[in-house]
Every structure is written in structure tokens, then in C-alpha cells.
Amino acid sequence: MRSLSVPSSPVRDLLALTSRPEVISFAGGLPAPELFDLDGLRAAADRALTRRTLQYAPTEGDADLREQVAARLTARGLPTRPDELLITTGSQQALTLVVTALLEPGSVVAVEEPTYLAALQCFHLAGARVVAVPGDERGIDPVALAEVVERDRPELLYLVPTFANPTGRTLDAERRAEVLRVAERSGLRVLEDDPYSELRYRGDAVPALAASSDLVLHLGTFSKIGAPGLRVGWLRAPEELMPALVVTKQAADLHTSAFDQAVVADYLRESDLDAHVRRLCATYRERRDALVGALAAVLPEGAVRTDPDGGMFVWVRLPGEVDAAVVLRRALERDVAFVPGASFYAGEPDRATMRLSFTTGAPEVIREGVRRLGEVL
Amino acid sequence: MRSLSVPSSPVRDLLALTSRPEVISFAGGLPAPELFDLDGLRAAADRALTRRTLQYAPTEGDADLREQVAARLTARGLPTRPDELLITTGSQQALTLVVTALLEPGSVVAVEEPTYLAALQCFHLAGARVVAVPGDERGIDPVALAEVVERDRPELLYLVPTFANPTGRTLDAERRAEVLRVAERSGLRVLEDDPYSELRYRGDAVPALAASSDLVLHLGTFSKIGAPGLRVGWLRAPEELMPALVVTKQAADLHTSAFDQAVVADYLRESDLDAHVRRLCATYRERRDALVGALAAVLPEGAVRTDPDGGMFVWVRLPGEVDAAVVLRRALERDVAFVPGASFYAGEPDRATMRLSFTTGAPEVIREGVRRLGEVL
């Protein structure tokens, strides 16, 4: 029987920190609830509730939703047919389905270091061996990746190439081509986790990796552009993998909520999601600027922080041998929270790192939070 | 890398049979859509859509829903605290979570023969070895179970003890006590899958196995009493298993749709679900009677069929060496469908068996379907 001593996820434990109302939290990765399009979603829900959407439904997903998502991906530069899509219960489920269908205990997964911790946990739960590949401000290092491929023979490369969690970094176009050359050379499958790319606050879009190679599985979600409570995500996968993924999805939950799928399909069709995303971007841009600007004034000499073009996160490295977990404990005494970066490492963690999310606070709240943080630093 | 030749589930392939409108289908396991409480659910959905229910939510489930479900289980004779419950994306997910958290490749699972085929598939996907235990009209045979426990040392016993899928049989109270004695003697955990027990058309309720032993994990669902499209189920588990189950659930999909959970919580609180279940039972009782009565007139001498006290299924064994798959092919030519029983066997299948669901047809449609079936038989 599998050990029951599995530790609970750091994300989960940290969510507890943010529940005290007096805490200004940079710890979450939540969209701003005041920006949810409540009226648009209410109208969609009202139209979507029918006898059909209350009944069992196909495992692959609602036909209308697959069409809407395929059209949106295609319009954004990733040509997609509805039958290349599997609708999932959030993109977290897509991640688990890919892991279950493609990996087995002992399989090797390569990841950029640092990376999304729920992905790391997913790989560990599957008994996979995770190998860290270093990166820099331009994203994962293709030369280091080639060495890892040579040495460790990974079966999967997991990346958040655009506005990465936790660093906010984007893999640039040149590096994308190099990463794909390495992948193509060895037949390495790539899992492109893409929850944030619509949240761009400056610069031009970089094409999805999946647009250039059939080795790429692409994960998307309604959680960041719409609402996460509905748990609607999607997986765009090569045709030959789809049967195994569908069987795995069927065992997982038969299908994603037919009602929620219909709500999202209706919303994508009837609402102006582009206008909504522009509103999100305008607000989040201000909040990013507030965080990045305020940090500049309080971070000690020698600290490094990212200034992301989009997404939800700023990544900070404090100078010297500071442990950010100790900083967090003291920060919580001053009612401010963030996530120590160590949890995002597959290999030896850099304990002087911190992840700060800027999406849920108004600029003045962000500035007050950073002021409190400055007292600790 | 895991083989991608996993066969698609028989349930799935068979659902395709039922889509031609001229087919009278006994093949499904669907609730009758015309009985969905559309108005009640619409009112609940309207109240449930808020900024809170559009946001990320706790993995364990909505606090209000856990309270409502705990109260309902307690009122039905299974004393339950909210913190003993994990809300899942349908009870199919609960099944997969239990399998993932408790079993590993090579683990042995004992099942009543025949049993729910999606459970069998779940166990096979996990690499478990499934051992069949025979039963009769009173349910699984405790003596045969004791022999299997002695010989194969299973880690889990999976049962649908009330109105079983596919047979419609119920494990009687005396046998329940015997099964639990066998389990307690060897520390065998029992997974009690209980989707149907509220759909009782005659006789008195039999207490849930989970009411008598801490070795029992209990699965329930809103799918059969409410609506399956919402994908809301629950797992009642012993305290010491909960941490591992929650971590597994988090990796699976972070949490079940917060919106759907709020819809169901509101519905359980504000609607008269007992009255709705009485309406379901009145209609399904008529449909069961129509099927059982009509079959009596067309089944050949020597055929055996169940006459279930509740649930959704009648189980037939044809006399002699008939293959029900051949019967199905001929039945489809006459626009009538059912599920050949062979898929429900973990061991050597009895190919002369058939599962017929009576929930989705009006009595006159059921009688016409059985008449067509009679032409084939």
C-alpha cells in the first residue's frame, strides 16, 4: 500500500496564510475576483442550464466548447481543430492526465528550474524522476537542455514558456526554436503549460511552441481569462496520444461538468472576451508596475527581481545567504505574505528567492504590502 | 512509456449505440432527463453564481456542501461529520482517487462478480490485480470472500452493495455483517460504492456498510438523485486516509467546480430533495415493473432475470450457450439495445448475460423495446 505520509502541498499550506483579512498577500496565484465578468457569466449560465447539460456527456468534451476553444487558439496563432482538443477539469487535470497516460514510475521528466510546484508534485506522485534544467532571463537554456537529454534521456520536458510560474520569464522566440530542435532531434515530447499568455502587458506575442512541432502537448485554461471556480481547461494533443488520454480522462471523472462547459462555450461565443482580457491586462499592468516600482525602493543592494511582460508573478532573489522562509515568518508578523521560492525547485533550492503575485491587490495596497516587507528586509 | 493501445471502455463504445433516435436503448445507465428538477436547479444556480464561487476554492470541498451532505448521510443512517467528507468531481473521481492513493501496481483488489465495469477499468489502469468473488441473489458470498482473502491477500474489496450495477442485487443485512466480519478479521479495507440506494422502489433500507466499520470508504453522488452533468460526488473516508486523498485530489484537479458545488449545496438546503426522490422512485418503479413484466413474456424457458428492489438495472441470463454480443448485433438491426454482460466480469465472463436499464423509457416504450428484443430471442 502506498505510503500515506505524502506531505501536503506547499501551495495549499500557504493558501492558509492569506485567509487572515489583515494580511496583504502576494502569496496567491489567484485572479482578481472584482474583475470577474459576473454579468456575462450569469447570462451564460442562465442560457446554459438545460436538460442536456444536466445529463452525462461525452468524455472528450462539449462539441460547442471544443469548437470555440479551437477557434480562439487558431485566431491566436495556434491552428487547432476541435478533435485535437480534450476538455479537462481545469488545466491541472490535463497535467495529471498527461502524466498518467505517458509516464510510469521511474520515467524521467525534465523541467526548467525553478518551475510550477503543483507540476513538480504531480511528477513526484507519479513516481517520475525530475531533472532540473537551468535557465536565465530568456528562459530555459537550450544547451543545458541538450546535455540533460543526452545524459538522462527524459521522456517529457515540462515548460511554462510564457510568463512562467514562478519567475514571470518568457522563453524568447530564438530559444523556442532551439528548444524544439533539441526535442525533435531526440523525439522528446514537450508539455507546454500556457495559462498566462493572454495576460500580456507589454511587447508582442511569442508563438506557442505547439504551433511549430507535433511533439508538443499544449495546456490552456479558462481560469485566468475567465474564472477558475468553473474548472474548465483544455489539452491540445497529437492525434496518436488522444485515445490513451481519453481513456485516462474517463477513469478520472467521466467528463468535465457539462453545465460548466456549456457556460464557458456560451460565454466564448456570446461575450466579448477580447475586451474583457484588455480590461484584465489594463488593471494587472498597473498592479505589476506598482509591485515592481515599490520593490525597487525597498530591496537591498544586490537583490535581483524580474519585471515580467505579463502573467501574475514577480520573482526576487535576495543577496547573500538569506532564507526566504525566515523572511516569510517575520513578514507574517507584519501581516504581509509571499511564497518562498525554494518550493519551486526540483533540485537544490535557492533559498534566497521569493515569488510575489501582484494580481489581487490595488496599487495602494501593493505599495503598503511592500512597505511592510521593506521593514523586514 | 505506457502502452497507448489501451482499449476504449465498453461503456463508451456502447453509448454510441444509443445515439440513433430510432433505437430503444436499455444500454445506458442514465437518469431520465425529463425528471431533472430544472426549475429548482435553475433557482439554485442563480443564487450560487457569485464572485466567491467563480474563484479557486479549497481542495476538500465547499464547506456548505460538506455540511449538507453530512446532514443527509446522517439522516439516512450513516452518521457523518463534514470533515469526514471529500467532495469529488462525480463519484467516478472518488473511485480513481482511492485507487491512486491506496493501491500500486500489483496490488490485489477483490470484487463481486459481475461488477461495475468502469471500476474494473480503473483497477486495471492502476496496474492492480483484480480477483473475482462469486455472489448470488443475496449479494457477494462471504464464505467465498473469506477464501479469497486467505488466498490472495487483497488490499481492497470493491462493492456496489445496494441495487448493484449490473445485477440490481442488494447485499442483505445478514451478509453485510458477515462481509464486515471477514474484513475486520484481516484489516481489509472496503470501498462501498453507493450511487443508487436512494432509488428504492420496495422494501426497507439496509444500513450502509460504512455505518458499521471504520474500514469502509463510502462513495456517494448527486448524479442519480439530482443531475450527473454537474459532476458532484463525495467520498466519506476514515480520518487517517484523508491527507493522502486530499493530496491526490489536489493533483487531480485542485478542486471540484466551486460553482457546481454551490449549486448542489443550495439545492440540498433550499429544495425538497426528498419529495423529488419520491417522484423519481414513483416513475422508475413503473418503468422497472414494465421491464420486468414484459421480459417475463418474451424470455425463453430457462432464462433467469433479477427483479430489483431499486436502482436502474435488470440482469438477465439466457439459457444455454448463447452469446449476448451476438444477440445485441441482431437486436440493433431491430433498433433495440442493451449491454452484453461479459464486460462486467473480472474473471471468465458468462457470455449469456445481459444488463438492461429501465430508467429512461416510458412504460409503453419499454414494452415496445422488449417486444423487439423478443423477436431476436
Interface residues (C-beta under 8 A of the other chain):
Chain A: M1 R2 L4 V6 P7 S8 S9 R12 L15 L30 P31 P33 E34 F36 L38 L41 R42 A45 D46 L49 T50 R51 R52 T53 L54 Q55 Y56 A57 T59 T88 T89 G90 Q92 Q93 T96 T100 A101 L102 L103 E104 P105 S107 A118 Q121 C122 L125 E155 S223 A227 P228 G229 L230 R231 E240 L241 P243 A244 V246 V247 T248 Q250 A251 A252 D253 L254 H255 T256 S257 A258 F259 D260 V263
Chain B: M1 R2 L4 V6 P7 S8 S9 R12 L30 P31 P33 E34 F36 L38 L41 R42 A45 D46 L49 T50 R51 R52 T53 L54 Q55 Y56 A57 P58 T59 T88 T89 G90 Q92 Q93 T96 T100 A101 L102 L103 E104 P105 S107 A118 Q121 C122 L125 E155 S223 A227 P228 G229 L230 R231 E240 L241 P243 A244 V246 V247 T248 Q250 A251 A252 D253 L254 H255 T256 S257 A258 F259 D260 V263
